[in-house]
Amino acid sequence: MISPGWLPTRPLRMKQRVLAYTRVRRRISTKPRAPVAPRTSDAVGLVFHSGAVEFPVATLRSRDPKIQARVLVGDLRRWLLSMLSWLRPRTVPFVVAALGLVAILASADYLQHVKVTPMHSSPTASR
C-alpha cells in the first residue's frame, strides 16, 4: 500500500543522456521569417525566381572503349573503397555474426545426423 510521504521531497534530477544515442531537438521559432527578395540583377524577367541558382556540372564522356573501361574500373574502385570505409568500424561485430551463423548451421547439421540410441534399453548380459 502506498502511504503518505513515499514520494521524495526534493525534485529528482534527470540523468544526462549519452549524446550518441539521443536525437537533437530543435526548437521551432514562433517568429515568421521574412521572405528574401531576389536581387534585381539576378531575377530580371524571371517570374518564379527563388534566389541564386547553381547550374549542374556537365561531364564529358569519351566513346573510346579503353577510356570507358578505365572509367568503369575507377568507379568500381571508388565504390569498393566506400564500402570498405563503411565496413571498417563494423568488422568485429560482422565477424562475430558470421561465426555465429556458421556455428548454428554446424549444430543443425550435427543434430540432423546424430544417431539416437534408446536411453532406457535393457542391458544385455554377456558372459
C-alpha positions as CSV (number, residue, x, y, z in Angstrom):
1,M,0.0,0.0,0.0
2,I,1.2,3.5,-0.8
3,S,1.5,5.6,2.3
4,P,1.8,9.4,2.7
5,G,5.3,10.7,2.3
6,W,6.5,8.0,0.0
7,L,7.4,10.5,-2.7
8,P,10.8,12.2,-2.5
9,T,10.8,15.7,-1.0
10,R,13.4,17.1,-3.4
11,P,12.9,17.2,-7.1
12,L,14.5,14.4,-9.0
13,R,17.3,15.2,-11.4
14,M,17.2,13.7,-14.8
15,K,20.2,11.7,-15.8
16,Q,22.2,13.2,-18.6
17,R,21.8,11.2,-21.8
18,V,24.6,9.9,-23.9
19,L,24.9,12.2,-26.9
20,A,25.4,9.4,-29.3
21,Y,22.0,7.9,-28.5
22,T,19.9,11.0,-28.3
23,R,18.2,12.9,-31.0
24,V,18.9,16.6,-31.4
25,R,15.7,18.5,-30.7
26,R,15.4,21.8,-32.5
27,R,13.0,24.4,-31.3
28,I,10.6,25.8,-33.8
29,S,10.8,29.5,-33.8
30,T,7.5,31.3,-33.4
31,K,8.6,34.3,-35.4
32,P,7.7,34.1,-39.1
33,R,10.6,34.5,-41.4
34,A,10.7,37.5,-43.7
35,P,10.7,36.4,-47.4
36,V,14.0,37.0,-49.2
37,A,13.6,39.3,-52.1
38,P,15.6,38.4,-55.2
39,R,18.2,40.8,-56.3
40,T,17.2,42.7,-59.4
41,S,20.4,41.8,-61.3
42,D,19.7,38.0,-60.9
43,A,16.0,38.0,-61.4
44,V,15.4,40.3,-64.4
45,G,12.5,38.9,-66.3
46,L,12.1,35.7,-64.2
47,V,8.6,35.2,-62.7
48,F,9.3,32.3,-60.3
49,H,12.8,33.1,-59.2
50,S,13.8,32.0,-55.7
51,G,17.3,33.3,-55.4
52,A,20.8,32.3,-56.7
53,V,20.8,29.0,-58.6
54,E,23.7,26.8,-59.3
55,F,23.8,25.2,-62.7
56,P,24.5,21.4,-63.0
57,V,28.0,20.3,-63.8
58,A,28.5,19.0,-67.3
59,T,30.6,15.8,-67.7
60,L,32.1,14.8,-71.0
61,R,32.3,11.1,-71.7
62,S,34.6,9.5,-74.2
63,R,33.4,6.9,-76.7
64,D,36.8,5.2,-76.7
65,P,36.3,1.6,-75.2
66,K,39.7,1.8,-73.4
67,I,38.8,5.0,-71.7
68,Q,35.3,3.8,-70.8
69,A,36.9,0.7,-69.3
70,R,39.2,2.9,-67.2
71,V,36.3,5.0,-66.0
72,L,34.3,1.8,-65.1
73,V,37.3,0.4,-63.1
74,G,37.7,3.7,-61.4
75,D,34.0,3.9,-60.5
76,L,34.2,0.3,-59.2
77,R,37.3,1.1,-57.1
78,R,35.6,4.2,-55.6
79,W,32.5,2.1,-54.7
80,L,34.7,-0.7,-53.1
81,L,36.6,1.9,-51.1
82,S,33.4,3.5,-49.8
83,M,32.0,0.0,-48.9
84,L,35.3,-0.8,-47.1
85,S,35.2,2.5,-45.2
86,W,31.6,1.6,-44.1
87,L,32.7,-1.9,-43.1
88,R,35.9,-1.0,-41.2
89,P,34.3,0.2,-37.9
90,R,31.8,-2.7,-38.1
91,T,34.4,-5.5,-38.7
92,V,34.3,-7.2,-35.2
93,P,30.5,-7.4,-35.0
94,F,30.4,-8.6,-38.6
95,V,32.9,-11.4,-37.9
96,V,31.2,-12.5,-34.7
97,A,27.8,-12.6,-36.6
98,A,29.4,-14.7,-39.4
99,L,31.0,-17.1,-36.9
100,G,27.6,-17.4,-35.1
101,L,25.9,-18.3,-38.4
102,V,28.5,-21.0,-39.1
103,A,28.1,-22.4,-35.6
104,I,24.3,-22.5,-35.8
105,L,24.5,-24.2,-39.2
106,A,27.1,-26.8,-38.0
107,S,25.0,-27.6,-34.9
108,A,21.8,-28.0,-37.0
109,D,23.7,-30.4,-39.3
110,Y,25.1,-32.3,-36.3
111,L,21.7,-32.7,-34.7
112,Q,20.2,-33.9,-38.0
113,H,22.8,-36.7,-38.4
114,V,23.3,-37.8,-34.8
115,K,22.5,-41.4,-34.2
116,V,19.9,-41.8,-31.5
117,T,20.2,-44.7,-29.0
118,P,17.5,-45.6,-26.6
119,M,18.4,-44.4,-23.1
120,H,16.4,-46.9,-21.1
121,S,17.2,-50.1,-23.1
122,S,17.7,-53.2,-21.1
123,P,21.3,-54.1,-20.7
124,T,22.4,-57.3,-22.4
125,A,24.2,-59.8,-20.3
126,S,27.3,-61.0,-21.8
127,R,29.4,-63.9,-20.4
